[in-house]
Every structure is written in structure tokens, then in C-alpha cells.
Amino acid sequence: MIRNPGGIINNGVPDMRTGIRMIGRMVGMRPPVFWGNPPGAPGLAVRLLAPFSLIWRAADGHRWQHGGHTDPGVPVICVGNINLGGTGKTPTVIWFVEHLGALGRTPHIVSRGYGGRETGPLRIRPDMAADAVGDEPLLLCAFAPTWVAKNRLLGVQAARAAGADVVVLDDGMQNPSVRKNFTVMVVDAGQGFGNGYLFPAGPLRQSVPEGLARADAVVIIGTGAEQRHLLAAWPALTLSDIFAARVKPLHTGMDWSDMRVFAFAGIGRPGKFFDTLRAAGATVAVERAFADHQPLSDKLMTRMAREANRVNAQLVTTEKDAARLPARWRRKVLPLSVRLEVAGKDRLIGLLQAALGHNPEDT
């Protein structure tokens, strides 16, 4: 008999937060190394965990099949992924919000508020604390009215009542409560899909074919070489509407050329941030990588500031990490603002307009 691993299945539904906490305890908040192994090379750890992945897959399928898929009365654009952790959803959400605004729409954003205490629906204010509402909503609320809601349907309904004529659902591909008009699957080309196995044997929430079946478009973020390698490893992606994208620094007047920096980040793949800084011309004297969404305590910041002073470097972090900074550090740390650049954006906007022009298909 296969027992419920760590309590990650509750009432036939995968409890993602409990599962992530379990893996966090196992690996010290770092993904297991074997998650990054090439597809087709499972190894002993994967073989041992594969039965639990089957439970995960069955429970996810049951949850999706028996979900409400309720039409909330407003178009919903879902930006999600099939990986555990970050793939670039936040800059993709911002991209869609900005282009929806350019189309004359009034978008609101609904987020689960990962890492926050509030259950919502709650409209975010910039002065709220990251440990209450999560760091991503604090960043996103600068671009559109943003709501935190553990119950996504209630969040979308609250946004509609407050005047939204379209809702961008941040990280909702696996959530069956709301019917979507358009679903975008975001892929980090450098990270790919790891070993291709479902949690806990691998880094995936659902299989690649199942994810592609739920997606209307795939945005692949990375360099040209990373994207070519990903498509060679996962040729099924080429059967979808795929869009190559890059994250580039926003031109804010900040001259990063030859700036000596102490760079720290707690995002899905901190190396992307460090590479982006170098591409902008900065000299990265120190790299400090933390787990995704790791709290940035005053004690930790003081320690890093002393180290930065010793190497004569400026503290720099991501926009998302900056939202978690203690108040007294927000003027002392420079955030690197980035935006998504999508190749073939006119075609993607055309798909988006077509989706907004009709009711979503039955799921």
C-alpha cells in the first residue's frame, strides 16, 4: 500500500504548499540535484519517488475533472507554468497587463499571494507588508489593481465588482475553480522541465503533454541558445503556439556600466538575475543566491551590507526581492527593473484579442 507522502494529498487534492514545504525540509529549501538531471536518466531517487508522483498525477487529474470551472462573468487571462518555482511569470503578467491597457481594457490582477498570510479577497496597497500579502502582489500592484485571494474565483469576482473588464490570473494553470479565456504557459528555457518527472520525483506540477493541452500559447524565456536546446529536448513544444521572449533591463536612466555590485536574489533561478546585471554592464563582485521568496531580515541585510562595504560594492537586487526588504533598507538597495520582450508580439496580441472576443471553450 502506498501511503500519502508527507500529507501532500488532502481529500484527493494535491496540497501544493504542503508538498513544497516537505521538499523544502528535505533539501534545505534547495531543489534536489536530481531534479535537474536530463530526461530519460531517472536514477535511484526518481525510481523511489515515482510511485508518489503517480499519486500526485491522479489527484491533480481528479481535482481538474471535478473542479467548478465557473464562468466569473469577466474574461480571464491565465499566466502559469508547470514547474514548481519561478519561470518568469511575473514579467509575463506585467507584459499582458500593459498590452491589455494599450488595447483599451481595464485589467486587474488576481494572485494567490504566495508567502503571505492574508486569504482575501483583498485589494493590495503598496504600503502592505510582504509577509502579509506576498512579494509578487506588491510588485504587480504598481501596474494594475491587484488582488490577493486564496480562492481564485472569489478574487476574480471581487475584481469584476471593482470595475475590471478583464482579469489576469497569476499562476492559475492548475486551478480548476475559474474558467479561462486564454492560458499562457511560461517556460524558463535555461531551466527547462528538468528531468521531466512530476513532483516529488521531479520539478513538475503536471506533465509536459498535460500542460500543453491546457495552454493556448507558450512563452519561452531565455537566450537563443537556451531556447534551441529546450526545443531539441522537448520537440512537443513545437506543436504549440510558441513565442520566444527575453527579459531585458528597463531603461530608467540608471547607468550600470562598470558599477561594482553585491547582487542578491531569492527568485526561481538567481543566476538569470546575475547574468542580466552583467549584460547591463555591471561588475558583479559578489553573488548571493537565496531560496525563492526567502525573507530578508534586518539581521541578514546588515550582514550583507557589511560584506558589500568591505568589497566596495553597491547592494542590488530584483524588483520582486525589493518588495520584501525591511523599510529602512529600501533606499539603500538598488532594484534592477526588467521587462519582457516578446518576439512576434503582434501575433500574440492577435491571439489575445481573439480570445477576448468570444466565450471560453468548455474545459
ZILIN-V497699 format. One record per residue. N is the residue number from 1. RES is the residue in one letter. SS is DSSP state (H for helix, E for strand, C for the rest). Layout:
# ZILIN-V497699
n=<N/N>
res=<RES/RES>
ss=<SS/SS>
This chain:
# ZILIN-V497699
n=<1/2/3/4/5/6/7/8/9/10/11/12/13/14/15/16/17/18/19/20/21/22/23/24/25/26/27/28/29/30/31/32/33/34/35/36/37/38/39/40/41/42/43/44/45/46/47/48/49/50/51/52/53/54/55/56/57/58/59/60/61/62/63/64/65/66/67/68/69/70/71/72/73/74/75/76/77/78/79/80/81/82/83/84/85/86/87/88/89/90/91/92/93/94/95/96/97/98/99/100/101/102/103/104/105/106/107/108/109/110/111/112/113/114/115/116/117/118/119/120/121/122/123/124/125/126/127/128/129/130/131/132/133/134/135/136/137/138/139/140/141/142/143/144/145/146/147/148/149/150/151/152/153/154/155/156/157/158/159/160/161/162/163/164/165/166/167/168/169/170/171/172/173/174/175/176/177/178/179/180/181/182/183/184/185/186/187/188/189/190/191/192/193/194/195/196/197/198/199/200/201/202/203/204/205/206/207/208/209/210/211/212/213/214/215/216/217/218/219/220/221/222/223/224/225/226/227/228/229/230/231/232/233/234/235/236/237/238/239/240/241/242/243/244/245/246/247/248/249/250/251/252/253/254/255/256/257/258/259/260/261/262/263/264/265/266/267/268/269/270/271/272/273/274/275/276/277/278/279/280/281/282/283/284/285/286/287/288/289/290/291/292/293/294/295/296/297/298/299/300/301/302/303/304/305/306/307/308/309/310/311/312/313/314/315/316/317/318/319/320/321/322/323/324/325/326/327/328/329/330/331/332/333/334/335/336/337/338/339/340/341/342/343/344/345/346/347/348/349/350/351/352/353/354/355/356/357/358/359/360/361/362/363>
res=<M/I/R/N/P/G/G/I/I/N/N/G/V/P/D/M/R/T/G/I/R/M/I/G/R/M/V/G/M/R/P/P/V/F/W/G/N/P/P/G/A/P/G/L/A/V/R/L/L/A/P/F/S/L/I/W/R/A/A/D/G/H/R/W/Q/H/G/G/H/T/D/P/G/V/P/V/I/C/V/G/N/I/N/L/G/G/T/G/K/T/P/T/V/I/W/F/V/E/H/L/G/A/L/G/R/T/P/H/I/V/S/R/G/Y/G/G/R/E/T/G/P/L/R/I/R/P/D/M/A/A/D/A/V/G/D/E/P/L/L/L/C/A/F/A/P/T/W/V/A/K/N/R/L/L/G/V/Q/A/A/R/A/A/G/A/D/V/V/V/L/D/D/G/M/Q/N/P/S/V/R/K/N/F/T/V/M/V/V/D/A/G/Q/G/F/G/N/G/Y/L/F/P/A/G/P/L/R/Q/S/V/P/E/G/L/A/R/A/D/A/V/V/I/I/G/T/G/A/E/Q/R/H/L/L/A/A/W/P/A/L/T/L/S/D/I/F/A/A/R/V/K/P/L/H/T/G/M/D/W/S/D/M/R/V/F/A/F/A/G/I/G/R/P/G/K/F/F/D/T/L/R/A/A/G/A/T/V/A/V/E/R/A/F/A/D/H/Q/P/L/S/D/K/L/M/T/R/M/A/R/E/A/N/R/V/N/A/Q/L/V/T/T/E/K/D/A/A/R/L/P/A/R/W/R/R/K/V/L/P/L/S/V/R/L/E/V/A/G/K/D/R/L/I/G/L/L/Q/A/A/L/G/H/N/P/E/D/T>
ss=<C/C/C/C/H/H/H/C/E/E/C/C/E/E/C/H/H/H/H/H/H/H/H/H/H/H/H/C/C/C/C/C/H/H/H/H/C/C/C/C/C/C/H/H/H/H/H/H/H/H/H/H/H/H/H/H/H/H/H/H/H/H/H/H/H/C/C/C/C/E/C/C/C/C/E/E/E/E/E/E/C/C/E/C/C/C/C/C/H/H/H/H/H/H/H/H/H/H/H/H/H/H/C/C/C/C/E/E/E/E/E/C/C/C/C/C/C/C/C/E/E/E/E/C/C/C/C/C/C/H/H/H/H/C/H/H/H/H/H/H/C/C/C/C/C/E/E/E/E/C/C/H/H/H/H/H/H/H/H/H/H/C/C/C/C/E/E/E/E/E/C/C/C/C/C/C/C/E/C/C/C/E/E/E/E/E/E/E/C/C/C/C/C/C/C/C/C/E/C/C/C/C/C/E/C/C/C/H/H/H/H/H/H/H/C/C/E/E/E/E/E/C/C/H/H/H/H/H/H/H/H/H/H/C/H/H/H/H/H/C/C/E/E/E/E/E/E/E/E/C/C/C/C/C/C/C/C/C/C/E/E/E/E/E/E/C/C/C/C/H/H/H/H/H/H/H/H/H/H/C/C/C/E/E/E/E/E/E/E/C/C/C/C/C/C/C/C/H/H/H/H/H/H/H/H/H/H/H/H/H/C/C/C/E/E/E/E/E/H/H/H/H/C/C/C/C/H/H/H/C/C/C/C/E/E/E/C/E/E/E/E/E/C/C/H/H/H/H/H/H/H/H/H/H/H/H/C/C/C/C/C/C/C>
